[in-house]
């Protein structure tokens, strides 16, 4: 619903993307929150950052500038989280 970036993709791949993003979001917060496996936080931030340029390209091709800005912002935030957690 409203996610035009996934139009034309196989439903199983769309579910995979969604599950991956949810798991990545949980892995950004939970390890630090419970102080267990804290290395997962920068790793998940880096993994989420890696998919954002691809998402931005898809949204750019579909003429969705707001989504491109969102992808770029998420990319920057994920890189900053990864660097902050790696060097702290």
PDB file of N, CA, C and O in Angstrom:
ATOM      1  N   UNK A   1       0.833  -1.178   0.000  1.00  0.00           N
ATOM      2  CA  UNK A   1       0.000   0.000   0.000  1.00  0.00           C
ATOM      3  C   UNK A   1       0.880   1.245   0.000  1.00  0.00           C
ATOM      4  O   UNK A   1       1.511   1.561   1.009  1.00  0.00           O
ATOM      5  N   UNK A   2       0.923   1.935  -1.100  1.00  0.00           N
ATOM      6  CA  UNK A   2       1.678   3.167  -1.194  1.00  0.00           C
ATOM      7  C   UNK A   2       3.164   2.990  -1.398  1.00  0.00           C
ATOM      8  O   UNK A   2       3.892   3.980  -1.485  1.00  0.00           O
ATOM      9  N   UNK A   3       3.635   1.768  -1.476  1.00  0.00           N
ATOM     10  CA  UNK A   3       5.064   1.505  -1.657  1.00  0.00           C
ATOM     11  C   UNK A   3       5.321   1.177  -3.115  1.00  0.00           C
ATOM     12  O   UNK A   3       5.396   0.009  -3.495  1.00  0.00           O
ATOM     13  N   UNK A   4       5.454   2.210  -3.929  1.00  0.00           N
ATOM     14  CA  UNK A   4       5.608   1.999  -5.366  1.00  0.00           C
ATOM     15  C   UNK A   4       6.986   1.468  -5.728  1.00  0.00           C
ATOM     16  O   UNK A   4       7.178   0.967  -6.836  1.00  0.00           O
ATOM     17  N   UNK A   5       7.950   1.568  -4.815  1.00  0.00           N
ATOM     18  CA  UNK A   5       9.301   1.087  -5.094  1.00  0.00           C
ATOM     19  C   UNK A   5       9.385  -0.419  -5.289  1.00  0.00           C
ATOM     20  O   UNK A   5      10.362  -0.924  -5.842  1.00  0.00           O
ATOM     21  N   UNK A   6       8.368  -1.132  -4.839  1.00  0.00           N
ATOM     22  CA  UNK A   6       8.389  -2.587  -4.964  1.00  0.00           C
ATOM     23  C   UNK A   6       7.464  -3.100  -6.071  1.00  0.00           C
ATOM     24  O   UNK A   6       7.300  -4.308  -6.244  1.00  0.00           O
ATOM     25  N   UNK A   7       6.868  -2.178  -6.810  1.00  0.00           N
ATOM     26  CA  UNK A   7       5.990  -2.594  -7.907  1.00  0.00           C
ATOM     27  C   UNK A   7       6.761  -3.452  -8.899  1.00  0.00           C
ATOM     28  O   UNK A   7       7.878  -3.115  -9.291  1.00  0.00           O
ATOM     29  N   UNK A   8       6.165  -4.545  -9.293  1.00  0.00           N
ATOM     30  CA  UNK A   8       6.777  -5.415 -10.284  1.00  0.00           C
ATOM     31  C   UNK A   8       7.709  -6.453  -9.694  1.00  0.00           C
ATOM     32  O   UNK A   8       8.206  -7.313 -10.420  1.00  0.00           O
ATOM     33  N   UNK A   9       7.959  -6.395  -8.389  1.00  0.00           N
ATOM     34  CA  UNK A   9       8.813  -7.397  -7.758  1.00  0.00           C
ATOM     35  C   UNK A   9       7.976  -8.603  -7.325  1.00  0.00           C
ATOM     36  O   UNK A   9       6.778  -8.484  -7.066  1.00  0.00           O
ATOM     37  N   UNK A  10       8.616  -9.735  -7.253  1.00  0.00           N
ATOM     38  CA  UNK A  10       7.942 -10.958  -6.822  1.00  0.00           C
ATOM     39  C   UNK A  10       7.485 -10.790  -5.368  1.00  0.00           C
ATOM     40  O   UNK A  10       8.235 -10.260  -4.549  1.00  0.00           O
ATOM     41  N   UNK A  11       6.271 -11.233  -5.039  1.00  0.00           N
ATOM     42  CA  UNK A  11       5.772 -11.080  -3.665  1.00  0.00           C
ATOM     43  C   UNK A  11       6.702 -11.674  -2.600  1.00  0.00           C
ATOM     44  O   UNK A  11       6.823 -11.117  -1.509  1.00  0.00           O
ATOM     45  N   UNK A  12       7.347 -12.778  -2.901  1.00  0.00           N
ATOM     46  CA  UNK A  12       8.266 -13.376  -1.926  1.00  0.00           C
ATOM     47  C   UNK A  12       9.462 -12.449  -1.672  1.00  0.00           C
ATOM     48  O   UNK A  12       9.939 -12.344  -0.542  1.00  0.00           O
ATOM     49  N   UNK A  13       9.939 -11.784  -2.717  1.00  0.00           N
ATOM     50  CA  UNK A  13      11.057 -10.864  -2.566  1.00  0.00           C
ATOM     51  C   UNK A  13      10.635  -9.640  -1.764  1.00  0.00           C
ATOM     52  O   UNK A  13      11.416  -9.124  -0.965  1.00  0.00           O
ATOM     53  N   UNK A  14       9.421  -9.177  -1.967  1.00  0.00           N
ATOM     54  CA  UNK A  14       8.894  -8.045  -1.197  1.00  0.00           C
ATOM     55  C   UNK A  14       8.829  -8.412   0.282  1.00  0.00           C
ATOM     56  O   UNK A  14       9.194  -7.606   1.138  1.00  0.00           O
ATOM     57  N   UNK A  15       8.369  -9.617   0.585  1.00  0.00           N
ATOM     58  CA  UNK A  15       8.315 -10.073   1.978  1.00  0.00           C
ATOM     59  C   UNK A  15       9.717 -10.179   2.565  1.00  0.00           C
ATOM     60  O   UNK A  15       9.937  -9.822   3.723  1.00  0.00           O
ATOM     61  N   UNK A  16      10.663 -10.667   1.771  1.00  0.00           N
ATOM     62  CA  UNK A  16      12.051 -10.771   2.215  1.00  0.00           C
ATOM     63  C   UNK A  16      12.606  -9.386   2.568  1.00  0.00           C
ATOM     64  O   UNK A  16      13.267  -9.226   3.594  1.00  0.00           O
ATOM     65  N   UNK A  17      12.341  -8.402   1.731  1.00  0.00           N
ATOM     66  CA  UNK A  17      12.801  -7.030   1.987  1.00  0.00           C
ATOM     67  C   UNK A  17      12.199  -6.524   3.299  1.00  0.00           C
ATOM     68  O   UNK A  17      12.909  -5.978   4.144  1.00  0.00           O
ATOM     69  N   UNK A  18      10.906  -6.706   3.461  1.00  0.00           N
ATOM     70  CA  UNK A  18      10.232  -6.240   4.674  1.00  0.00           C
ATOM     71  C   UNK A  18      10.754  -6.906   5.930  1.00  0.00           C
ATOM     72  O   UNK A  18      11.007  -6.235   6.930  1.00  0.00           O
ATOM     73  N   UNK A  19      10.918  -8.222   5.891  1.00  0.00           N
ATOM     74  CA  UNK A  19      11.434  -8.959   7.047  1.00  0.00           C
ATOM     75  C   UNK A  19      12.862  -8.522   7.355  1.00  0.00           C
ATOM     76  O   UNK A  19      13.227  -8.372   8.520  1.00  0.00           O
ATOM     77  N   UNK A  20      13.667  -8.317   6.319  1.00  0.00           N
ATOM     78  CA  UNK A  20      15.052  -7.880   6.515  1.00  0.00           C
ATOM     79  C   UNK A  20      15.108  -6.505   7.163  1.00  0.00           C
ATOM     80  O   UNK A  20      15.929  -6.272   8.050  1.00  0.00           O
ATOM     81  N   UNK A  21      14.249  -5.596   6.734  1.00  0.00           N
ATOM     82  CA  UNK A  21      14.241  -4.256   7.311  1.00  0.00           C
ATOM     83  C   UNK A  21      13.757  -4.278   8.757  1.00  0.00           C
ATOM     84  O   UNK A  21      14.282  -3.544   9.594  1.00  0.00           O
ATOM     85  N   UNK A  22      12.777  -5.097   9.057  1.00  0.00           N
ATOM     86  CA  UNK A  22      12.298  -5.215  10.441  1.00  0.00           C
ATOM     87  C   UNK A  22      13.380  -5.825  11.323  1.00  0.00           C
ATOM     88  O   UNK A  22      13.636  -5.328  12.420  1.00  0.00           O
ATOM     89  N   UNK A  23      14.016  -6.893  10.859  1.00  0.00           N
ATOM     90  CA  UNK A  23      15.090  -7.528  11.633  1.00  0.00           C
ATOM     91  C   UNK A  23      16.251  -6.556  11.840  1.00  0.00           C
ATOM     92  O   UNK A  23      16.830  -6.498  12.925  1.00  0.00           O
ATOM     93  N   UNK A  24      16.590  -5.793  10.799  1.00  0.00           N
ATOM     94  CA  UNK A  24      17.659  -4.807  10.921  1.00  0.00           C
ATOM     95  C   UNK A  24      17.320  -3.725  11.925  1.00  0.00           C
ATOM     96  O   UNK A  24      18.184  -3.287  12.685  1.00  0.00           O
ATOM     97  N   UNK A  25      16.074  -3.293  11.935  1.00  0.00           N
ATOM     98  CA  UNK A  25      15.643  -2.272  12.885  1.00  0.00           C
ATOM     99  C   UNK A  25      15.718  -2.777  14.321  1.00  0.00           C
ATOM    100  O   UNK A  25      16.155  -2.060  15.221  1.00  0.00           O
ATOM    101  N   UNK A  26      15.293  -4.004  14.522  1.00  0.00           N
ATOM    102  CA  UNK A  26      15.371  -4.607  15.858  1.00  0.00           C
ATOM    103  C   UNK A  26      16.833  -4.745  16.277  1.00  0.00           C
ATOM    104  O   UNK A  26      17.179  -4.476  17.428  1.00  0.00           O
ATOM    105  N   UNK A  27      17.685  -5.160  15.350  1.00  0.00           N
ATOM    106  CA  UNK A  27      19.105  -5.346  15.657  1.00  0.00           C
ATOM    107  C   UNK A  27      19.825  -4.018  15.891  1.00  0.00           C
ATOM    108  O   UNK A  27      20.905  -4.007  16.481  1.00  0.00           O
ATOM    109  N   UNK A  28      19.259  -2.914  15.448  1.00  0.00           N
ATOM    110  CA  UNK A  28      19.833  -1.606  15.759  1.00  0.00           C
ATOM    111  C   UNK A  28      19.634  -1.244  17.228  1.00  0.00           C
ATOM    112  O   UNK A  28      20.485  -0.593  17.834  1.00  0.00           O
ATOM    113  N   UNK A  29      18.525  -1.664  17.786  1.00  0.00           N
ATOM    114  CA  UNK A  29      18.128  -1.221  19.123  1.00  0.00           C
ATOM    115  C   UNK A  29      18.399  -2.265  20.212  1.00  0.00           C
ATOM    116  O   UNK A  29      18.987  -1.950  21.247  1.00  0.00           O
ATOM    117  N   UNK A  30      17.977  -3.480  19.976  1.00  0.00           N
ATOM    118  CA  UNK A  30      17.961  -4.492  21.026  1.00  0.00           C
ATOM    119  C   UNK A  30      19.329  -4.833  21.622  1.00  0.00           C
ATOM    120  O   UNK A  30      19.443  -4.867  22.847  1.00  0.00           O
ATOM    121  N   UNK A  31      20.364  -5.084  20.832  1.00  0.00           N
ATOM    122  CA  UNK A  31      21.645  -5.468  21.448  1.00  0.00           C
ATOM    123  C   UNK A  31      22.192  -4.425  22.430  1.00  0.00           C
ATOM    124  O   UNK A  31      22.710  -4.777  23.489  1.00  0.00           O
ATOM    125  N   UNK A  32      22.076  -3.174  22.080  1.00  0.00           N
ATOM    126  CA  UNK A  32      22.545  -2.125  22.973  1.00  0.00           C
ATOM    127  C   UNK A  32      21.613  -1.987  24.170  1.00  0.00           C
ATOM    128  O   UNK A  32      22.072  -1.758  25.289  1.00  0.00           O
ATOM    129  N   UNK A  33      20.325  -2.123  23.949  1.00  0.00           N
ATOM    130  CA  UNK A  33      19.344  -1.960  25.026  1.00  0.00           C
ATOM    131  C   UNK A  33      19.500  -3.020  26.108  1.00  0.00           C
ATOM    132  O   UNK A  33      19.340  -2.723  27.292  1.00  0.00           O
ATOM    133  N   UNK A  34      19.813  -4.258  25.715  1.00  0.00           N
ATOM    134  CA  UNK A  34      19.949  -5.329  26.705  1.00  0.00           C
ATOM    135  C   UNK A  34      21.410  -5.662  26.998  1.00  0.00           C
ATOM    136  O   UNK A  34      21.701  -6.589  27.755  1.00  0.00           O
ATOM    137  N   UNK A  35      22.322  -4.909  26.400  1.00  0.00           N
ATOM    138  CA  UNK A  35      23.758  -5.077  26.606  1.00  0.00           C
ATOM    139  C   UNK A  35      24.219  -6.511  26.321  1.00  0.00           C
ATOM    140  O   UNK A  35      24.980  -7.103  27.086  1.00  0.00           O
ATOM    141  N   UNK A  36      23.733  -7.044  25.203  1.00  0.00           N
ATOM    142  CA  UNK A  36      24.114  -8.391  24.788  1.00  0.00           C
ATOM    143  C   UNK A  36      24.436  -8.357  23.296  1.00  0.00           C
ATOM    144  O   UNK A  36      23.655  -7.826  22.506  1.00  0.00           O
ATOM    145  N   UNK A  37      25.560  -8.909  22.914  1.00  0.00           N
ATOM    146  CA  UNK A  37      26.033  -8.922  21.530  1.00  0.00           C
ATOM    147  C   UNK A  37      26.012  -7.512  20.928  1.00  0.00           C
ATOM    148  O   UNK A  37      25.393  -7.294  19.886  1.00  0.00           O
ATOM    149  N   UNK A  38      26.678  -6.563  21.572  1.00  0.00           N
ATOM    150  CA  UNK A  38      26.620  -5.179  21.099  1.00  0.00           C
ATOM    151  C   UNK A  38      27.226  -4.970  19.708  1.00  0.00           C
ATOM    152  O   UNK A  38      26.974  -3.940  19.083  1.00  0.00           O
ATOM    153  N   UNK A  39      28.001  -5.906  19.221  1.00  0.00           N
ATOM    154  CA  UNK A  39      28.571  -5.784  17.880  1.00  0.00           C
ATOM    155  C   UNK A  39      27.504  -5.897  16.797  1.00  0.00           C
ATOM    156  O   UNK A  39      27.750  -5.533  15.647  1.00  0.00           O
ATOM    157  N   UNK A  40      26.324  -6.396  17.149  1.00  0.00           N
ATOM    158  CA  UNK A  40      25.241  -6.491  16.165  1.00  0.00           C
ATOM    159  C   UNK A  40      24.701  -5.121  15.746  1.00  0.00           C
ATOM    160  O   UNK A  40      24.231  -4.955  14.621  1.00  0.00           O
ATOM    161  N   UNK A  41      24.769  -4.143  16.648  1.00  0.00           N
ATOM    162  CA  UNK A  41      24.236  -2.819  16.327  1.00  0.00           C
ATOM    163  C   UNK A  41      24.980  -2.173  15.164  1.00  0.00           C
ATOM    164  O   UNK A  41      24.334  -1.777  14.194  1.00  0.00           O
ATOM    165  N   UNK A  42      26.324  -2.044  15.211  1.00  0.00           N
ATOM    166  CA  UNK A  42      26.996  -1.435  14.057  1.00  0.00           C
ATOM    167  C   UNK A  42      26.909  -2.285  12.796  1.00  0.00           C
ATOM    168  O   UNK A  42      26.871  -1.755  11.685  1.00  0.00           O
ATOM    169  N   UNK A  43      26.876  -3.598  12.968  1.00  0.00           N
ATOM    170  CA  UNK A  43      26.751  -4.479  11.804  1.00  0.00           C
ATOM    171  C   UNK A  43      25.401  -4.296  11.123  1.00  0.00           C
ATOM    172  O   UNK A  43      25.333  -4.193   9.898  1.00  0.00           O
ATOM    173  N   UNK A  44      24.335  -4.255  11.901  1.00  0.00           N
ATOM    174  CA  UNK A  44      23.005  -4.071  11.304  1.00  0.00           C
ATOM    175  C   UNK A  44      22.870  -2.677  10.696  1.00  0.00           C
ATOM    176  O   UNK A  44      22.222  -2.513   9.662  1.00  0.00           O
ATOM    177  N   UNK A  45      23.472  -1.678  11.326  1.00  0.00           N
ATOM    178  CA  UNK A  45      23.431  -0.327  10.755  1.00  0.00           C
ATOM    179  C   UNK A  45      24.143  -0.301   9.407  1.00  0.00           C
ATOM    180  O   UNK A  45      23.663   0.316   8.455  1.00  0.00           O
ATOM    181  N   UNK A  46      25.280  -0.969   9.332  1.00  0.00           N
ATOM    182  CA  UNK A  46      26.016  -1.025   8.075  1.00  0.00           C
ATOM    183  C   UNK A  46      25.210  -1.765   7.003  1.00  0.00           C
ATOM    184  O   UNK A  46      25.158  -1.329   5.853  1.00  0.00           O
ATOM    185  N   UNK A  47      24.592  -2.867   7.373  1.00  0.00           N
ATOM    186  CA  UNK A  47      23.793  -3.634   6.404  1.00  0.00           C
ATOM    187  C   UNK A  47      22.601  -2.826   5.900  1.00  0.00           C
ATOM    188  O   UNK A  47      22.293  -2.844   4.708  1.00  0.00           O
ATOM    189  N   UNK A  48      21.937  -2.123   6.801  1.00  0.00           N
ATOM    190  CA  UNK A  48      20.817  -1.276   6.369  1.00  0.00           C
ATOM    191  C   UNK A  48      21.308  -0.143   5.479  1.00  0.00           C
ATOM    192  O   UNK A  48      20.641   0.228   4.513  1.00  0.00           O
ATOM    193  N   UNK A  49      22.487   0.412   5.808  1.00  0.00           N
ATOM    194  CA  UNK A  49      23.045   1.481   4.978  1.00  0.00           C
ATOM    195  C   UNK A  49      23.350   0.980   3.573  1.00  0.00           C
ATOM    196  O   UNK A  49      23.210   1.730   2.606  1.00  0.00           O
ATOM    197  N   UNK A  50      23.760  -0.267   3.449  1.00  0.00           N
ATOM    198  CA  UNK A  50      24.116  -0.811   2.142  1.00  0.00           C
ATOM    199  C   UNK A  50      22.926  -0.914   1.189  1.00  0.00           C
ATOM    200  O   UNK A  50      23.102  -0.838  -0.027  1.00  0.00           O
ATOM    201  N   UNK A  51      21.727  -1.084   1.722  1.00  0.00           N
ATOM    202  CA  UNK A  51      20.572  -1.225   0.832  1.00  0.00           C
ATOM    203  C   UNK A  51      19.935   0.124   0.468  1.00  0.00           C
ATOM    204  O   UNK A  51      19.171   0.209  -0.493  1.00  0.00           O
ATOM    205  N   UNK A  52      20.246   1.165   1.227  1.00  0.00           N
ATOM    206  CA  UNK A  52      19.620   2.467   0.981  1.00  0.00           C
ATOM    207  C   UNK A  52      19.963   3.081  -0.384  1.00  0.00           C
ATOM    208  O   UNK A  52      19.070   3.651  -1.011  1.00  0.00           O
ATOM    209  N   UNK A  53      21.210   2.997  -0.880  1.00  0.00           N
ATOM    210  CA  UNK A  53      21.456   3.557  -2.217  1.00  0.00           C
ATOM    211  C   UNK A  53      20.626   2.880  -3.312  1.00  0.00           C
ATOM    212  O   UNK A  53      20.168   3.536  -4.247  1.00  0.00           O
ATOM    213  N   UNK A  54      20.438   1.572  -3.188  1.00  0.00           N
ATOM    214  CA  UNK A  54      19.619   0.856  -4.180  1.00  0.00           C
ATOM    215  C   UNK A  54      18.161   1.320  -4.113  1.00  0.00           C
ATOM    216  O   UNK A  54      17.510   1.516  -5.139  1.00  0.00           O
ATOM    217  N   UNK A  55      17.667   1.489  -2.896  1.00  0.00           N
ATOM    218  CA  UNK A  55      16.297   1.988  -2.732  1.00  0.00           C
ATOM    219  C   UNK A  55      16.165   3.404  -3.287  1.00  0.00           C
ATOM    220  O   UNK A  55      15.163   3.735  -3.920  1.00  0.00           O
ATOM    221  N   UNK A  56      17.174   4.235  -3.049  1.00  0.00           N
ATOM    222  CA  UNK A  56      17.135   5.609  -3.549  1.00  0.00           C
ATOM    223  C   UNK A  56      17.093   5.644  -5.070  1.00  0.00           C
ATOM    224  O   UNK A  56      16.372   6.450  -5.658  1.00  0.00           O
ATOM    225  N   UNK A  57      17.860   4.777  -5.703  1.00  0.00           N
ATOM    226  CA  UNK A  57      17.862   4.723  -7.169  1.00  0.00           C
ATOM    227  C   UNK A  57      16.483   4.324  -7.691  1.00  0.00           C
ATOM    228  O   UNK A  57      15.980   4.915  -8.646  1.00  0.00           O
ATOM    229  N   UNK A  58      15.882   3.332  -7.065  1.00  0.00           N
ATOM    230  CA  UNK A  58      14.549   2.887  -7.492  1.00  0.00           C
ATOM    231  C   UNK A  58      13.549   4.035  -7.358  1.00  0.00           C
ATOM    232  O   UNK A  58      12.766   4.286  -8.274  1.00  0.00           O
ATOM    233  N   UNK A  59      13.574   4.727  -6.232  1.00  0.00           N
ATOM    234  CA  UNK A  59      12.629   5.830  -6.025  1.00  0.00           C
ATOM    235  C   UNK A  59      12.929   7.008  -6.958  1.00  0.00           C
ATOM    236  O   UNK A  59      12.011   7.699  -7.398  1.00  0.00           O
ATOM    237  N   UNK A  60      14.192   7.233  -7.254  1.00  0.00           N
ATOM    238  CA  UNK A  60      14.550   8.302  -8.198  1.00  0.00           C
ATOM    239  C   UNK A  60      13.976   7.999  -9.581  1.00  0.00           C
ATOM    240  O   UNK A  60      13.424   8.880 -10.239  1.00  0.00           O
ATOM    241  N   UNK A  61      14.111   6.753 -10.010  1.00  0.00           N
ATOM    242  CA  UNK A  61      13.582   6.357 -11.320  1.00  0.00           C
ATOM    243  C   UNK A  61      12.063   6.469 -11.389  1.00  0.00           C
ATOM    244  O   UNK A  61      11.495   6.658 -12.465  1.00  0.00           O
ATOM    245  N   UNK A  62      11.413   6.352 -10.238  1.00  0.00           N
ATOM    246  CA  UNK A  62       9.955   6.459 -10.193  1.00  0.00           C
ATOM    247  C   UNK A  62       9.506   7.892  -9.886  1.00  0.00           C
ATOM    248  O   UNK A  62       8.329   8.146  -9.630  1.00  0.00           O
ATOM    249  N   UNK A  63      10.474   8.829  -9.918  1.00  0.00           N
ATOM    250  CA  UNK A  63      10.192  10.246  -9.685  1.00  0.00           C
ATOM    251  C   UNK A  63       9.525  10.470  -8.328  1.00  0.00           C
ATOM    252  O   UNK A  63       8.477  11.108  -8.233  1.00  0.00           O
ATOM    253  N   UNK A  64      10.153   9.933  -7.283  1.00  0.00           N
ATOM    254  CA  UNK A  64       9.657  10.067  -5.909  1.00  0.00           C
ATOM    255  C   UNK A  64      10.727  10.744  -5.047  1.00  0.00           C
ATOM    256  O   UNK A  64      11.403  10.082  -4.260  1.00  0.00           O
ATOM    257  N   UNK A  65      10.879  12.055  -5.195  1.00  0.00           N
ATOM    258  CA  UNK A  65      11.973  12.749  -4.500  1.00  0.00           C
ATOM    259  C   UNK A  65      11.905  12.662  -2.982  1.00  0.00           C
ATOM    260  O   UNK A  65      12.946  12.619  -2.328  1.00  0.00           O
ATOM    261  N   UNK A  66      10.726  12.637  -2.414  1.00  0.00           N
ATOM    262  CA  UNK A  66      10.611  12.531  -0.950  1.00  0.00           C
ATOM    263  C   UNK A  66      11.194  11.214  -0.454  1.00  0.00           C
ATOM    264  O   UNK A  66      11.874  11.181   0.572  1.00  0.00           O
ATOM    265  N   UNK A  67      10.931  10.138  -1.172  1.00  0.00           N
ATOM    266  CA  UNK A  67      11.471   8.842  -0.776  1.00  0.00           C
ATOM    267  C   UNK A  67      12.983   8.791  -0.956  1.00  0.00           C
ATOM    268  O   UNK A  67      13.681   8.141  -0.178  1.00  0.00           O
ATOM    269  N   UNK A  68      13.490   9.473  -1.977  1.00  0.00           N
ATOM    270  CA  UNK A  68      14.948   9.542  -2.178  1.00  0.00           C
ATOM    271  C   UNK A  68      15.584  10.253  -0.989  1.00  0.00           C
ATOM    272  O   UNK A  68      16.602   9.803  -0.464  1.00  0.00           O
ATOM    273  N   UNK A  69      14.987  11.355  -0.568  1.00  0.00           N
ATOM    274  CA  UNK A  69      15.507  12.091   0.591  1.00  0.00           C
ATOM    275  C   UNK A  69      15.467  11.207   1.836  1.00  0.00           C
ATOM    276  O   UNK A  69      16.411  11.203   2.625  1.00  0.00           O
ATOM    277  N   UNK A  70      14.391  10.468   2.011  1.00  0.00           N
ATOM    278  CA  UNK A  70      14.290   9.549   3.142  1.00  0.00           C
ATOM    279  C   UNK A  70      15.396   8.506   3.087  1.00  0.00           C
ATOM    280  O   UNK A  70      16.029   8.225   4.105  1.00  0.00           O
ATOM    281  N   UNK A  71      15.638   7.924   1.907  1.00  0.00           N
ATOM    282  CA  UNK A  71      16.690   6.918   1.771  1.00  0.00           C
ATOM    283  C   UNK A  71      18.072   7.490   2.066  1.00  0.00           C
ATOM    284  O   UNK A  71      18.885   6.849   2.731  1.00  0.00           O
ATOM    285  N   UNK A  72      18.331   8.682   1.576  1.00  0.00           N
ATOM    286  CA  UNK A  72      19.631   9.322   1.834  1.00  0.00           C
ATOM    287  C   UNK A  72      19.785   9.624   3.325  1.00  0.00           C
ATOM    288  O   UNK A  72      20.856   9.415   3.896  1.00  0.00           O
ATOM    289  N   UNK A  73      18.722  10.112   3.947  1.00  0.00           N
ATOM    290  CA  UNK A  73      18.766  10.393   5.379  1.00  0.00           C
ATOM    291  C   UNK A  73      19.018   9.122   6.185  1.00  0.00           C
ATOM    292  O   UNK A  73      19.851   9.113   7.091  1.00  0.00           O
ATOM    293  N   UNK A  74      18.302   8.055   5.856  1.00  0.00           N
ATOM    294  CA  UNK A  74      18.511   6.783   6.553  1.00  0.00           C
ATOM    295  C   UNK A  74      19.926   6.254   6.333  1.00  0.00           C
ATOM    296  O   UNK A  74      20.530   5.691   7.246  1.00  0.00           O
ATOM    297  N   UNK A  75      20.447   6.431   5.137  1.00  0.00           N
ATOM    298  CA  UNK A  75      21.819   6.018   4.848  1.00  0.00           C
ATOM    299  C   UNK A  75      22.801   6.742   5.775  1.00  0.00           C
ATOM    300  O   UNK A  75      23.666   6.116   6.387  1.00  0.00           O
ATOM    301  N   UNK A  76      22.658   8.052   5.868  1.00  0.00           N
ATOM    302  CA  UNK A  76      23.555   8.844   6.706  1.00  0.00           C
ATOM    303  C   UNK A  76      23.434   8.448   8.176  1.00  0.00           C
ATOM    304  O   UNK A  76      24.442   8.284   8.863  1.00  0.00           O
ATOM    305  N   UNK A  77      22.209   8.295   8.651  1.00  0.00           N
ATOM    306  CA  UNK A  77      21.993   7.913  10.052  1.00  0.00           C
ATOM    307  C   UNK A  77      22.606   6.547  10.332  1.00  0.00           C
ATOM    308  O   UNK A  77      23.260   6.363  11.359  1.00  0.00           O
ATOM    309  N   UNK A  78      22.406   5.596   9.440  1.00  0.00           N
ATOM    310  CA  UNK A  78      22.959   4.257   9.639  1.00  0.00           C
ATOM    311  C   UNK A  78      24.488   4.276   9.640  1.00  0.00           C
ATOM    312  O   UNK A  78      25.111   3.583  10.444  1.00  0.00           O
ATOM    313  N   UNK A  79      25.089   5.049   8.760  1.00  0.00           N
ATOM    314  CA  UNK A  79      26.556   5.162   8.742  1.00  0.00           C
ATOM    315  C   UNK A  79      27.039   5.781  10.050  1.00  0.00           C
ATOM    316  O   UNK A  79      28.014   5.309  10.633  1.00  0.00           O
ATOM    317  N   UNK A  80      26.371   6.826  10.513  1.00  0.00           N
ATOM    318  CA  UNK A  80      26.767   7.462  11.769  1.00  0.00           C
ATOM    319  C   UNK A  80      26.627   6.513  12.953  1.00  0.00           C
ATOM    320  O   UNK A  80      27.492   6.490  13.829  1.00  0.00           O
ATOM    321  N   UNK A  81      25.556   5.735  12.991  1.00  0.00           N
ATOM    322  CA  UNK A  81      25.379   4.747  14.068  1.00  0.00           C
ATOM    323  C   UNK A  81      26.500   3.711  14.004  1.00  0.00           C
ATOM    324  O   UNK A  81      27.091   3.355  15.024  1.00  0.00           O
ATOM    325  N   UNK A  82      26.778   3.242  12.816  1.00  0.00           N
ATOM    326  CA  UNK A  82      27.821   2.228  12.662  1.00  0.00           C
ATOM    327  C   UNK A  82      29.175   2.773  13.115  1.00  0.00           C
ATOM    328  O   UNK A  82      29.903   2.090  13.836  1.00  0.00           O
ATOM    329  N   UNK A  83      29.517   3.981  12.706  1.00  0.00           N
ATOM    330  CA  UNK A  83      30.794   4.567  13.117  1.00  0.00           C
ATOM    331  C   UNK A  83      30.845   4.856  14.609  1.00  0.00           C
ATOM    332  O   UNK A  83      31.859   4.604  15.261  1.00  0.00           O
ATOM    333  N   UNK A  84      29.755   5.383  15.149  1.00  0.00           N
ATOM    334  CA  UNK A  84      29.730   5.718  16.574  1.00  0.00           C
ATOM    335  C   UNK A  84      29.883   4.474  17.433  1.00  0.00           C
ATOM    336  O   UNK A  84      30.617   4.490  18.421  1.00  0.00           O
ATOM    337  N   UNK A  85      29.203   3.403  17.070  1.00  0.00           N
ATOM    338  CA  UNK A  85      29.270   2.172  17.851  1.00  0.00           C
ATOM    339  C   UNK A  85      30.592   1.439  17.650  1.00  0.00           C
ATOM    340  O   UNK A  85      31.076   0.769  18.563  1.00  0.00           O
ATOM    341  N   UNK A  86      31.173   1.561  16.469  1.00  0.00           N
ATOM    342  CA  UNK A  86      32.439   0.879  16.196  1.00  0.00           C
ATOM    343  C   UNK A  86      33.580   1.522  16.975  1.00  0.00           C
ATOM    344  O   UNK A  86      34.452   0.829  17.497  1.00  0.00           O
ATOM    345  N   UNK A  87      33.568   2.848  17.049  1.00  0.00           N
ATOM    346  CA  UNK A  87      34.678   3.556  17.676  1.00  0.00           C
ATOM    347  C   UNK A  87      34.402   4.007  19.115  1.00  0.00           C
ATOM    348  O   UNK A  87      35.151   4.817  19.663  1.00  0.00           O
ATOM    349  N   UNK A  88      33.345   3.493  19.723  1.00  0.00           N
ATOM    350  CA  UNK A  88      33.074   3.877  21.109  1.00  0.00           C
ATOM    351  C   UNK A  88      33.530   2.821  22.086  1.00  0.00           C
ATOM    352  O   UNK A  88      33.374   2.990  23.296  1.00  0.00           O
TER     353      UNK A  88
END
